[in-house]
Amino acid sequence: MLKQCVAQICFDFFSRLPIVVEPHEVQVSSDTGILPIRQFDDQIGLTDRFVACLNDARDPDHTEHSLPEMVRQRIFGILAG
């Protein structure tokens, strides 16, 4: 049986808790493919610049999720398919 050895992949966008992806020979979700896109977005600040162009007229006292959170969720959801 042939086994592939793949190195760990580390993401640094959440500094308080390191995220390490270590491939195993099991069936896993494909959702982890969005992690490199998230790290790239953090580095170039694309969604942050996009959100800066929007006006959030909602009352902050009645708002559970921030506009940047919702924009990122929508964009990454589209990218994830």
MOPE-V922989 format. One record per backbone hydrogen bond with DSSP energy under -0.5 kcal/mol. CO is the residue of the C=O (numbers start at 0). NH is the residue of the N-H. E is the energy in kcal/mol with one decimal. If there is no record, write none. Layout:
[[CO | NH | E] [CO | NH | E]]
//
This chain:
[[3 | 5 | -0.6] [8 | 20 | -3.4] [10 | 18 | -1.3] [12 | 14 | -0.5] [13 | 16 | -1.2] [17 | 19 | -0.6] [18 | 10 | -2.5] [19 | 21 | -0.6] [20 | 8 | -2.6] [20 | 22 | -0.5] [23 | 25 | -1.8] [25 | 27 | -0.6] [28 | 31 | -0.6] [29 | 32 | -1.8] [30 | 33 | -1.6] [31 | 34 | -1.4] [33 | 37 | -2.3] [34 | 38 | -2.4] [35 | 39 | -2.4] [36 | 40 | -2.6] [37 | 41 | -2.4] [38 | 42 | -1.9] [39 | 43 | -2.3] [40 | 44 | -2.6] [40 | 45 | -0.6] [44 | 48 | -2.1] [45 | 49 | -2.1] [46 | 50 | -2.8] [47 | 51 | -1.8] [48 | 52 | -0.6] [49 | 52 | -1.2] [50 | 53 | -1.7] [53 | 55 | -0.5] [54 | 56 | -0.9] [57 | 59 | -0.6] [58 | 61 | -1.8] [59 | 62 | -1.1] [61 | 63 | -0.5] [65 | 69 | -2.1] [66 | 70 | -2.7] [67 | 71 | -2.4] [68 | 72 | -2.3] [69 | 73 | -2.2] [70 | 74 | -2.8] [71 | 75 | -2.9] [72 | 76 | -1.9] [73 | 77 | -2.2] [74 | 78 | -2.4] [75 | 79 | -2.1] [76 | 80 | -0.7] [77 | 80 | -0.8]]
//
